[in-house]
Amino acid sequence: MTQQISLVYGGRSVEHDCSIGMFNHFVSQADQILARYNVAKIIYIDLSGEVTVYNCRPHELPAHDEVVASGVRVVADDLPKMLRIDGVFLFSLLQGQDGEDGRLQAVSEFFDLKSSCGHILTNAVGNDKHLQHQIAVEAAPEIVPIKALLLSTQDSVPTDNDLAPFIGKECVLKPNTGGGSFLTELVGNLARQDVTDFAARARPFCNHFLLQERVQGQDVTCGVLLRNRQPELLPVAVLETASKFFGYEEKWIKDEGYHVNFATVPVEVTERVQRITRQLVHRFDYHTYCRFDFMIGENHEVYFLEVNTGPGLTEASIYPKMLKQAGLSLVDLLAAAIENEEKNTDRRKQFQQSVQSVRVSNHKGGDNIAA
């Protein structure tokens, strides 16, 4: 019997359009996907959180417009129950808020859904740039820490002493949470007013933002795919930009914003990045795929930028290019995710059985049980 899958995309994130692009990429690969899987449902979440469900016919993977036009509106609160009744593996194409911040992961785990969502804590940490940097530096001693300051967008005003190491220097300002490099700015000759202005712009979107000293060098990224319980490192790539800065405009606005180059990475850089990536993989407990971004300094120092626990999967995205470079495809990614979730399901069942066997019994005086 052909394996059934469902897809969820869209979402209330600033990366909503990127998620639609990811779904469109899957549609463009429909022949390969449908040769191996039957798609049961397509679930689209619009920017307001309204849910549309499209029940697919056999051997069908509809376009986004068809999903919106012919799908059925479903109360969002009913979605987990519907998915649990279906019992079909759910592959998430959601990005940012709801998709990569632990919320969908919590729903999936609580309702015991079969999905690619992954662990709550992994995604929550992956959504906190300041925290993940601290974890990475502790896990991989070769990483050189980036001088940074975590600031509030709400009411605290940084002191002159706090800002002194950054004033007059080239710095990066970016939200501490969220993805897609949204609002990320490169500022030359930083002044206090730059920090104040950025806090005002970021306030509607996040509670904290990062002020980082600019590191000169090359943006380098290493993707990972978990198969057969073993992490496979994908080819290391350099992200080349005309501006020498990989920010929001380079990712989403400029026609030729960046180029993914696999050919220009020196062997010694590849070896160092892969060695560090292997160390980090064991600290970031991802479901099936992730990507680690680094900056390589002028003397080959390695600076950790961030872990992406749900890399983009549009046709132009970095991760699919890594898959292709490794001779793999979206079908291979789906296969790995389904296999991993089968193993995760078995582990959850064992955990639940163990909990039942060791739970605190209601012995005499049970009302006064103390932990």
N, C-alpha and C positions, 0 to 999 in steps of 0.2 A: 504493500500500500504506500502511495506517495505521501511523504511528510507534508503536513500542513503548517503554514506560518501566517501570521498577521503582521501588519506594519502600522506604526503610529508615527505621525509627523505633525509639523506646524508648531503649535505652542504659543505661550504668552511672552516669549523671549524677544529681545532685540535681534536675535538670530533666527527669527521666524522665517524670513525669506531664504536663509541658508538651508533651513530644514526642508523647505519646499524644493529647493534645488537638489538636495540629497535624494528626496523621493523621485524627482524627475530623472536623476541618474539611474536609480533602480528600474524605472520604467523603460529607460533606454536599453537596459540589459535584460528586458523581459524574456527574450527567447532563451537565454542561458538559465535564468532563474526558474522559469516555468518548465524547463526540461527536467528539473530536479525536484521542484516544490510546487504544491498547490497553494495559492494565496487565498485564505479564508475571508479575512476582513481587512479593509483599509480604514484606519481611524485618523481623522483630521481634526485638530484642535485649532480654532482660530485665535486671533490676538486677544479676544475678550474671554476666552476660556470655553466657548461653546463647542460641543463635540458633535461631529458628523461621522456616521458609520456607513461604510459602503460594503455590502455583502457581495463578494465577487462570484461570478460564474466560473465554472471549471476552465482552467487554462486562460484566465483573464488577469491582467494587471493594468487597471485603467489609468488614464492620465489624471492629473490634479483637477482640471476643470470638470471632468466627468464625476469625480468623487464629490466635489462641491455641489454640482447640479443635481445629481441623482441619489446622493447619500441621504440617510435618515438622521434627523436630529435626535440625540440621546441625552438624557439628563446626566451631567458629569458624575453625580454621585452613584449612578447605576453602572458606570463603566467597569469598575473592578469586579462586581458580581457577574456581569455579562462575560468578562474575559475568563473568570474562574470557571464558569459553567462550560464555556467553549473548551477549555483545557488545551488550547492551541498555543504554540510557542510564539511569543510576541517580540519582534525585533524593533527596538526604538531608534527612531531617526530624530528625536527631539534634541534640541541644543539649548545650552544655557539654563535659564530659569525653568524649573520643572523637569528638564531633561537630564541635567548634569549636576544638580545641586543637592541631591539626596531626597527630594520630595517624591518623585516617581519611584525611586528605589525603595522608599519606605512603604509606599502603597503596594508595590510588587511583593515585598517580603511579608508584609502583614497579611495579605490575602493569598499568600503562597502561589503566586502566579509564575508560570514558566516564561521567563523573559531574558533579554540581554541586558537588563537595567543595571545589574551589578550591585555591589554592596553600598549601603547608606553612607558609611563613614568614608569610604574611598572617594566617593563623589563629593561629599561635603568638604573634605580636605582639598580635593582637586578644584573646588570652587573658591578656595581661600589662598590667594597668591602668597601672602606673608607667611602663613603657617606651613604651606608646602615647601617653601624655601628653607625654613628652619629644619624641617624633617630631612630634606635632601642633603643639606650641608652636614648634618649629623650622620647620615647613612653613608655618604661617600666623601671621605676626607680629602680627596683630590680636588673637590669643588672649591673654588675661591668665592667667599661670600661677597655679595654685592652690597655696598653701603646704601642703606635704605631707612626710611622713616615712615611708620604707619600713622596716619592722621585721620581725624574724624571729619566727616562732612557736615555734622550737625551743629555742634555748639562750641567745641574746644578750639582755642586759638594757639597755634604752636608758638613757643617762646623763641626769642632771638637766639638763645643758646642752642635750641634744637635745630634751627634752620642754618646756623652759622656754617656747618661743614658743606652746605649745598649752595649757599648764596654766591652768585657770580660764576657758577659752573654750568656746564651743559648737563641737563637732568631730564629724566622721564617721569611723567605724571600719569597714573592710570588707576582705575577703580580696583579695589582689592578683590572684588567678586565680579562675576560675569565673564563672558567670553568674547571671542571675535575681535579682541583688541579694541573694543568699543570705548571711545573717548580717550584712548591712549594718545599722549602728546609728547613730542620732543621739544624741550625749551632750552634755548641757548642763553647763557648769562642770567641764570635764575634770579628773580627778585621776589620779595615777600608777596607782592601783588599778584604774581603768577599763581602762587599757591592759593591765595584767597579766591581768585577768580575761578580756578579749577574746582575748588570745593563747592562753589555755588552751582557750577554746571553739573557736577557729579551728584549733588544732593538728592535729586529725584530718583536716582538709580541705585545708590548704595550708601551704606553708613560709614564706610572707611575707604580711604584711597592711599596709594603708595607714592612716595617721593623717593626716586632712586637716582643715584649718580650714574650718568651715561657711561657705559662700558664700550670702548672702541673695539671692533673686531668683526667677525663673521657670524651670522646666524646659522646655526647647524641644528639639525633635527634627526632623531632616531625613533622609528616606529617599532612597536612590538606586537606580535600576534601570539596568543596562547593557544597551542594545539597539543593534544595528548598530554595535558598537564605540564607541558614544557614551554617556556617563553622562547619564541623565535624572533631574533632581531632582524628587522628589515634593513635594506641598504640605507646608509647614512647619506643625508643630502645637505647641500649648502643652499640657503635661501638668498638669492641675489636680488638686490633692489638698486635702482638708480640713485635713490636718496641715501643708501647705506643705512636705512632704518626700516624695520619691518613693523609698521604700525597699521592703524585702521584704514587709512587711505590706500596704502599699498595692497592690503588684502581685498578691499571691497570696491574702491572707487576708481582708481587709476586703471586704464585699459591694459597697460603692461606694468602692473605694480610690482610683480616679483616673478622670478624664474626658479624652478626647482632643478638644481644641477647635481647629478650624482657623479659626474666625471671628474670634478675638480677637488674632491676631498683627499688631502694627503693621507697616506697609509697610517702614519703615526697618529693623526687626528682621529681617523676612523677607529683605531684600536683603543684610544683613550676614551672616546665617547661611548663606544660599545661596552668597555669595561665598567664605566660609571653607570651606564644604563642598566647593566645586569645587577649592580648593587641596589639601584633604586627600585627595580621591578619588584624586589622582595619586600619593599616597604609600602608600595602602593598596590593594594590588592585589587587589581582591575578584573573585569569579567572576561573579556576576550581580546580587546585591542586598546591600545593607547599610544601616545606619542610624547616623547620628552624633548623639550626645546632647550638649547644651550647657546651661549655666546662664547666663541673661541677668541681669546685675546691676542694681542700682537706677538706675545711670546708663548703662544699655545696654551695659556692658562684656560681652564674650563670654568665658565660661570653658568650656574643653573638659572634658567628663566622660568619655566613652568612645566607641569605635567598636564596633558590634555587627556582626560579620561574618556572622552567621546569625540575623537577627531572628526572633522568634517568629511563627508563622503560625497560631495558634489563631483561632477566630472573634472572640475578644475582644482579640486582639493589636493593637499599634499599626500594624505594617507593612501588614497587609491593609486597615486603615482608610485608610491613605495611598493604597494602590492604588485603592480604591473612590472616594476623593475625586478621583483623577486619571482616573477612567473606565476603570480596568483591573481585572483579575481574576487569580485563581490560574492560570487557563489561559494568560494573557498572560505570567505569571511563568515557567511551565513552558516556553513557547515560546521566551522569551528565553534561558533556561538551556540548552536544547538547541542553539539556534543558536550561542551562545557556545562551547559545548563542541565543536561541529563545527570551529570556527575554531581552538580550542586544540589539537584533535587534529591538524590540519594543521600547526600550528606545532611540535608535538612531533615529528612525522615529519621535518620539515625539520631540526630540531635534531639528531635522531639521525643523519640522513644527513650533516650537517656534521661531527659528531663522528667518524664513520667516516672522513671524508676528511682530517681534520687530526690524528688521534691520533698519538702518538709511535710511530715505527716501531722495530722491534727490530733496529737496525743493529748493526754489528760492535761488540762490547763492550756489548751491550744490557743485560746483567745489572748494569752499573755506571751505568745512566742515572741522572742526578741532576736533580731539578726546579730 
